[in-house]
Amino acid sequence: SGNEISDGMQPFAACYGGHQFGNWAGQLGDGRAISLGEVINAAGQRHELQLKGAGPTPYSRMGDGRAVMRSSVREFLCSEAMHHLGVPSTRALSLVHTGDQVVRDMFYDGRPGPEAGAVVCRVAPTFLRFGNFQLLAARGKTELLKQLVDYAIGTHFAHLVPASGEINADVCLQWLAEVMKRTAEMVAHWMRVGFVHGVMNTDNMSILGLTIDYGPYGWLDNFDPNWTPNTTDASGRRYRYGHQPAIAGWNLARFAESLIPVVGAVEPLQELLGTYGDLFGGYELAMFGAKLGLKKPEKRDQKLISDALDLLGLVETDMTLWFRALADVPVAADATDEAQLAALQQSYYDRAPTTTEVREQTLAWLQRWTARLAEEATPADERKAAMNRVNPKFVLRNYTAQLAIDEAEKGDGGLVMQTLDVMRRPYDEQPGRESFAE
């Protein structure tokens, strides 16, 4: 909780900059996050322990550096839920109710009030982000920037360091390529599970391709590519679900700009950035193809995938439930239209496609999907098991998190722990816990 410092701990808060909502914001930094230090285990794995909400830092910007139970429960549950979904993420080690009352304006309506205070200890190999490098580049501190680049590569990407030990421009380009790869894969996972980060500022982008800084995130309920959980982004919707891949590419370009003083040239950075679209597209095709039960998705399947997503937008359809139910749709030659539609019924908020047009489009897509599956001829049981390994039954729905928060604010952490236990097995049926999937 940050009340005591153990031997060997050297607490610090990091300074960084960043682009916020597309604009350069200058110096930012850990306003309410304090790193206690690093633990290196017997396998050589590095874990930075960071307290979020433990009090003021040099970068608190007139704030108190405290966190409330509401945001702390959300970070605690979501980072663990994401990890067990297979999405690269920082982890949560502990959640502590401080007993303090912290004053916050929850709805930004000018009516602040006291809330229960809490501290999350979150864990990652490093919390270095794009903004750490951006700030040094913006300030013209080239030597310090080079030192940070050498540290980041030598410590967290040691496999890129040549035998000579010299980290030159070519090594930096290899590093950028790997950061791009990890970022593209992370965002493809977000899209796969219907997750919306909400605040994809460059200071919230990890160099390790980990989901970091769980603020106003959310999961899609009804499928809506334009949805954002961030009320401050409601007008421009810059960080909406469907825009996340493009924003990741934009952020990578800003990160690459910060490396110009180290690489010494713009052209090789630009050339590398030009590969991002294909890089992301490859991950997206593989992941969404797997969601449809395809063993070997091909480029031609992109149309089948995009048409499936269009289908979800025709009527209010729960993305998570629809893809989970798809595995139960009968695909045998004698399967009736009614049987196929019945398998998907639970995923519609109106309980069924309500018009003849939507019904016909749904059946037409199912016919194309069935024909594509027949080409691979995967046994039905094997295909269903594979689909259920990538289409979760349980995600951390917004209302589920809120129910746990309500109890935690009363001093009862039971529902937080129960929710955490459910989210540790998101692809299992978990009989008796169906309410968490509603």
C-alpha positions in Angstrom: 0.0 0.0 0.0 3.0 2.3 0.1 3.0 2.8 3.9 6.4 1.2 4.3 9.5 0.9 2.2 11.4 -2.4 2.4 15.1 -2.9 2.1 16.3 -2.5 -1.5 13.4 -0.5 -2.7 14.2 2.8 -4.4 10.8 4.5 -5.2 10.6 6.7 -8.2 8.1 8.4 -10.5 8.9 8.6 -14.2 8.9 11.8 -16.3 7.6 11.6 -19.8 5.7 13.6 -22.4 3.0 12.6 -25.0 0.5 13.4 -27.6 -3.0 13.6 -26.0 -6.0 13.4 -28.4 -3.6 14.2 -31.2 -1.9 17.2 -29.7 1.5 17.5 -28.1 1.0 18.0 -24.4 4.6 18.6 -23.4 5.8 17.2 -20.0 3.5 14.7 -18.3 4.7 11.9 -16.0 3.5 9.5 -13.3 1.0 11.7 -11.6 -0.3 9.0 -9.3 2.0 6.1 -9.9 5.1 5.3 -7.8 7.4 2.5 -8.7 8.9 0.8 -5.7 11.7 -0.8 -7.7 12.4 -4.0 -9.6 12.4 -7.7 -8.7 14.4 -10.1 -10.8 13.5 -13.7 -10.2 15.6 -16.9 -10.5 14.7 -17.2 -14.2 16.1 -13.7 -14.8 12.6 -12.2 -15.4 12.2 -8.6 -14.4 9.1 -7.3 -12.5 8.7 -3.6 -11.8 6.3 -3.1 -8.9 4.3 0.1 -9.2 1.8 1.5 -6.8 -1.1 3.5 -8.4 -2.8 5.9 -6.1 -0.3 6.0 -3.3 0.0 9.8 -3.1 1.6 12.8 -4.8 4.6 12.7 -7.1 6.6 15.5 -8.8 4.3 15.1 -11.8 0.9 15.2 -10.0 0.1 18.6 -11.5 -1.6 20.0 -8.4 -3.4 16.7 -7.8 -3.2 14.6 -4.7 -1.9 11.4 -6.4 -4.6 9.3 -4.7 -6.8 6.8 -6.4 -10.4 5.8 -5.6 -11.9 2.3 -5.2 -13.9 2.8 -8.3 -10.9 3.2 -10.7 -8.7 0.8 -8.7 -11.2 -2.1 -8.9 -11.5 -1.5 -12.6 -7.8 -1.6 -13.2 -7.3 -4.6 -10.8 -10.0 -6.7 -12.5 -9.4 -5.6 -16.1 -5.6 -6.1 -16.2 -6.1 -9.7 -15.0 -9.1 -10.3 -17.2 -7.1 -9.2 -20.2 -4.1 -11.4 -19.3 -6.3 -14.5 -19.1 -8.0 -13.6 -22.3 -4.6 -13.9 -23.9 -4.2 -10.1 -24.5 -0.8 -8.7 -23.7 -1.2 -6.6 -20.5 0.3 -5.3 -17.4 -0.7 -7.4 -14.4 -2.3 -6.5 -11.0 -0.6 -7.9 -7.9 -2.8 -6.5 -5.1 -5.7 -4.1 -4.3 -5.7 -2.4 -1.0 -8.6 -0.4 0.6 -6.8 2.5 2.3 -9.6 3.6 4.5 -9.1 7.2 3.3 -11.8 9.3 1.7 -10.7 10.9 -1.6 -12.7 13.7 -3.1 -13.5 13.3 -6.8 -16.0 14.7 -9.3 -17.1 11.4 -10.6 -19.4 12.7 -13.4 -17.4 15.9 -14.2 -20.6 17.9 -13.4 -19.1 20.2 -10.8 -20.4 18.2 -7.8 -17.3 16.5 -6.2 -17.8 14.1 -3.4 -15.9 11.8 -1.1 -15.1 8.3 -2.3 -13.3 5.3 -0.8 -9.5 5.4 -1.4 -7.5 2.4 -2.8 -4.1 1.5 -4.1 -3.3 -1.0 -6.8 0.1 -2.6 -7.1 0.6 -3.3 -10.8 3.4 -5.3 -12.4 5.2 -5.3 -15.7 8.8 -5.9 -16.9 8.9 -2.1 -17.5 6.5 0.8 -17.6 8.5 2.6 -20.2 6.3 4.1 -22.8 6.6 6.0 -26.1 6.3 9.3 -24.2 9.6 8.7 -22.2 11.5 8.9 -25.5 9.3 11.7 -27.0 10.0 14.1 -24.1 13.8 13.7 -24.4 13.7 14.2 -28.2 11.4 17.2 -27.8 13.9 18.8 -25.4 16.9 18.1 -27.6 18.5 15.9 -25.0 20.1 13.6 -27.5 22.7 12.1 -25.2 20.2 11.2 -22.5 17.8 9.9 -25.2 20.6 7.6 -26.6 21.3 6.4 -23.0 17.6 5.6 -22.5 17.4 3.8 -25.9 20.6 1.8 -25.0 19.0 0.8 -21.7 15.7 -0.1 -23.1 17.2 -2.3 -25.8 19.9 -3.8 -23.7 17.6 -4.6 -20.8 14.3 -5.5 -22.5 15.3 -6.5 -26.0 18.7 -8.0 -25.3 18.3 -10.5 -28.2 18.8 -7.6 -30.6 22.1 -6.6 -29.2 25.0 -7.8 -31.4 28.1 -9.6 -30.2 30.0 -6.3 -30.3 27.6 -4.8 -27.8 27.2 -1.7 -29.9 23.6 -0.5 -30.3 23.8 1.4 -33.6 21.2 2.8 -36.0 20.5 -0.6 -37.5 19.8 -2.1 -34.1 17.4 0.8 -33.4 15.5 0.1 -36.6 15.3 -3.6 -35.6 13.9 -2.4 -32.2 11.3 -0.2 -33.8 10.2 -3.1 -36.0 9.7 -5.3 -32.9 7.8 -2.5 -31.1 5.6 -2.2 -34.1 5.0 -6.0 -34.2 4.1 -6.2 -30.6 1.8 -3.1 -30.8 0.0 -4.4 -33.9 -0.5 -7.8 -32.2 -1.8 -6.2 -29.0 -4.4 -4.0 -30.8 -5.5 -7.0 -33.0 -6.2 -8.8 -29.7 -8.2 -5.8 -28.5 -10.3 -6.0 -31.6 -10.7 -9.7 -31.3 -12.3 -9.5 -27.8 -14.2 -6.2 -28.4 -12.1 -4.2 -26.0 -11.9 -0.4 -26.3 -8.9 1.3 -24.5 -10.4 4.7 -24.5 -7.2 6.8 -24.0 -4.7 5.8 -26.7 -2.5 8.8 -26.0 1.2 8.2 -26.8 2.0 8.3 -23.1 -0.2 5.3 -22.7 1.6 3.1 -25.2 4.1 0.6 -23.8 7.3 -0.2 -25.6 6.6 -3.9 -24.8 3.3 -3.9 -26.5 1.4 -4.3 -23.3 -2.0 -2.9 -22.6 -1.2 -0.1 -20.0 -3.2 2.5 -18.0 -6.7 1.2 -17.6 -8.8 4.4 -17.5 -12.1 4.8 -19.2 -12.0 1.4 -21.0 -14.9 -0.7 -22.0 -16.1 -3.8 -23.9 -18.5 -3.6 -26.7 -21.9 -4.9 -25.8 -23.9 -4.2 -28.9 -21.5 -4.1 -31.8 -20.8 -0.5 -32.7 -17.4 0.5 -34.3 -18.0 4.1 -33.3 -18.4 3.5 -29.6 -16.0 4.9 -27.1 -16.1 4.6 -23.3 -14.4 8.0 -22.9 -16.9 10.8 -22.3 -14.2 13.5 -23.0 -13.8 11.9 -26.4 -17.5 11.9 -27.2 -17.5 14.6 -29.8 -14.5 13.5 -31.9 -14.5 9.8 -31.0 -10.8 9.7 -31.8 -10.3 6.5 -29.7 -13.5 4.7 -30.8 -13.3 0.9 -31.2 -13.0 0.9 -35.0 -10.3 3.5 -35.1 -7.9 1.8 -32.7 -5.7 0.1 -35.4 -5.2 3.5 -37.1 -4.4 5.3 -33.9 -1.8 2.7 -33.0 -0.1 3.4 -36.4 -0.2 7.1 -35.7 1.3 6.6 -32.3 4.1 4.5 -33.7 4.9 7.2 -36.1 5.2 9.7 -33.2 7.5 7.2 -31.4 9.6 6.8 -34.6 10.0 10.6 -34.8 11.6 10.5 -31.3 14.2 8.1 -32.6 15.4 10.4 -35.5 18.3 11.9 -33.4 19.5 8.3 -32.6 19.0 6.8 -36.1 20.3 9.9 -37.8 18.0 9.6 -40.8 14.2 9.9 -41.5 13.9 7.6 -44.6 14.5 4.2 -43.0 12.1 5.0 -40.2 9.4 6.0 -42.8 10.0 2.9 -44.8 9.6 0.7 -41.7 6.4 2.5 -40.7 5.0 1.8 -44.1 4.8 -1.9 -43.3 2.5 -1.3 -40.3 -0.8 -1.8 -42.3 0.2 -5.2 -43.6 1.6 -6.2 -40.2 -1.7 -5.4 -38.4 -3.7 -6.9 -41.3 -1.9 -10.2 -40.9 -2.7 -10.4 -37.2 -6.3 -9.3 -37.7 -6.9 -12.0 -40.4 -5.4 -14.7 -38.3 -7.3 -13.8 -35.2 -10.7 -13.2 -36.8 -10.3 -16.2 -39.0 -9.8 -18.3 -35.9 -13.0 -16.7 -34.4 -14.9 -18.1 -37.4 -13.4 -21.5 -37.0 -10.9 -21.4 -39.9 -7.7 -23.3 -39.4 -5.9 -21.5 -42.2 -7.5 -18.1 -43.0 -6.6 -16.7 -46.4 -6.8 -13.2 -47.8 -10.0 -14.0 -49.5 -11.6 -14.6 -46.1 -11.3 -10.9 -45.3 -14.6 -10.3 -47.1 -16.3 -13.1 -45.0 -14.9 -11.5 -41.8 -15.9 -7.9 -42.7 -19.4 -9.1 -43.8 -19.8 -10.9 -40.4 -19.0 -7.6 -38.6 -21.4 -5.7 -40.8 -24.1 -8.3 -39.9 -23.6 -7.6 -36.2 -24.4 -4.0 -36.9 -27.7 -4.6 -38.6 -29.6 -5.1 -35.4 -28.3 -4.8 -31.8 -26.1 -7.8 -31.4 -23.8 -8.7 -28.6 -20.4 -9.3 -30.1 -19.1 -11.6 -27.4 -22.2 -13.8 -27.3 -22.6 -13.9 -31.1 -19.1 -15.3 -31.8 -19.4 -17.7 -28.8 -22.8 -18.9 -30.2 -21.4 -19.3 -33.7 -19.6 -22.5 -32.7 -23.1 -24.0 -31.9 -24.6 -23.2 -35.3 -25.3 -26.6 -37.1 -23.5 -26.7 -40.4 -24.5 -30.2 -41.6 -26.2 -30.4 -45.0 -29.6 -31.1 -43.4 -29.4 -28.2 -41.0 -32.5 -26.0 -41.2 -32.7 -22.2 -41.4 -34.6 -22.2 -38.1 -32.0 -24.3 -36.3 -29.2 -22.1 -37.5 -30.9 -18.9 -36.4 -32.0 -20.5 -33.1 -28.3 -21.1 -32.1 -27.6 -17.3 -32.4 -30.8 -16.1 -30.8 -29.3 -15.4 -27.4 -26.9 -12.8 -28.8 -29.6 -10.4 -30.1 -30.9 -7.8 -27.7 -34.3 -8.1 -29.5 -33.9 -11.8 -29.2 -34.1 -12.4 -33.0 -33.4 -10.7 -36.3 -36.6 -8.7 -36.6 -37.0 -8.1 -40.3 -37.1 -10.3 -43.3 -34.2 -8.5 -44.8 -31.9 -9.0 -41.8 -33.0 -12.6 -41.5 -32.2 -13.2 -45.2 -28.8 -11.5 -44.9 -28.0 -13.6 -41.8 -28.9 -16.8 -43.5 -27.0 -15.9 -46.7 -23.8 -15.2 -44.7 -24.2 -18.4 -42.7 -24.5 -20.3 -46.0 -21.2 -18.8 -47.2 -19.5 -19.5 -43.9 -20.7 -23.1 -43.9 -19.4 -23.6 -47.5 -16.0 -22.2 -46.4 -15.8 -24.5 -43.4 -16.6 -27.4 -45.7 -13.4 -26.7 -47.7 -11.3 -27.3 -44.6 -13.4 -30.3 -43.5 -12.4 -30.0 -39.8 -14.4 -32.4 -37.6 -17.2 -30.5 -35.9 -16.1 -31.2 -32.4 -12.6 -30.2 -33.1 -13.7 -27.0 -34.8 -16.1 -26.1 -32.0 -13.4 -26.6 -29.3 -11.0 -24.4 -31.3 -13.6 -21.7 -31.7 -14.3 -21.8 -27.9 -10.6 -21.3 -27.2 -10.6 -17.9 -29.0 -14.2 -16.7 -28.5 -14.6 -16.0 -24.8 -17.8 -16.6 -22.9 -16.8 -14.2 -20.2 -15.5 -10.6 -20.6 -15.4 -7.9 -17.9 -18.6 -6.3 -18.9 -19.1 -2.7 -17.6 -22.0 -3.5 -15.4 -20.3 -6.6 -13.9 -17.4 -4.4 -12.8 -19.8 -1.8 -11.4 -21.5 -4.4 -9.2 -18.2 -5.4 -7.8 -17.3 -1.8 -7.2 -20.5 -1.1 -5.4 -19.8 -3.9 -2.9 -16.1 -3.0 -2.5 -17.0 0.6 -1.7 -19.1 -0.8 1.2 -16.0 -2.7 2.4 -16.9 -6.1 1.0 -14.3 -7.4 -1.5 -16.1 -10.8 -2.0 -17.6 -9.9 -5.4 -14.4 -8.5 -6.6 -12.6 -11.8 -5.9 -15.5 -13.8 -7.3 -15.4 -11.8 -10.5 -11.6 -12.2 -10.7 -12.0 -15.9 -10.4 -14.5 -16.0 -13.2 -12.3 -13.9 -15.4 -9.4 -16.2 -14.8 -11.2 -18.8 -17.0 -12.9 -16.8 -19.7 -13.1 -19.6 -22.3 -14.6 -22.2 -19.9 -18.3 -22.8 -19.5 -18.2 -22.4 -15.7 -21.7 -23.8 -14.8 -23.5 -21.8 -12.2 -21.8 -18.6 -13.2 -23.9 -17.8 -16.3 -24.9 -14.5 -14.9 -21.4 -13.1 -15.5 -21.9 -13.7 -19.2 -25.3 -12.1 -19.6 
